[in-house]
Amino acid sequence: MGSQIDYAAPQMSAAVGADVEALCSKCGDVWHVVVAKVGEQIVKVQCKQCSGYHRYKSPHGAPAEKKLPSAIRAPKAAKAPVERFEKPAVAADLTKPSRQYRASERFEVGERVDHPSFGSGVIELAEPGKITVFFASGRRVLVQAKDAGTQPGGALSRPKPFDHSNAAGGKRVGET
């Protein structure tokens, strides 16, 4: 009467946009539209009843692809470690302990710092008022204490008061 389909034999795969039978886990309907394929294998479908998207599941209980047990599969080749694209420009000084980052402190090139947001890093460049630090997430420019200057204890000095008696500004005529 009806034709018998042999599911073990290779079948022609439906094209993207074609109707296909698949089991919907939401509504239980079997009519779907093919949405995505990898090679000749249907991998994603859309249910015509509930409009849900899901992986292709055969309604006949036959798996789309038989997987071998893990004991039979060939062992995976060991992967080489992934190299970073960038490396720090200077080597970290491992003789000193890592310091907690504070903007009020001064740091030197090669020191290791622990930042609350960026993690551990190595100072690559130190300038008055700023440092460039290499973190795993990339380089960051951070604030540091400026040079202490000529004042003892690093205190700032008050500038000389301005002479407001000269309305023209600057030095008086004849002064050198």
Buried (B, 14 or more C-beta within 10 A) or exposed (E): EEEEEEEEEEEEBBEEEEEBBBBBEEEEBBBBBBBBBEEEEBBBBBBBEEEBEBEBBBBEEEEEEEEEEEEEEEEEEEEEEEEEEEEBEEEBBEEEEBEEBEEEEBBEBBBBBEBEEBEBBBBBBBEEEEBBBBBEEEBBEBEBBEEEEEEEEEEEEEEEEEEEEEEEEEEEEEEE
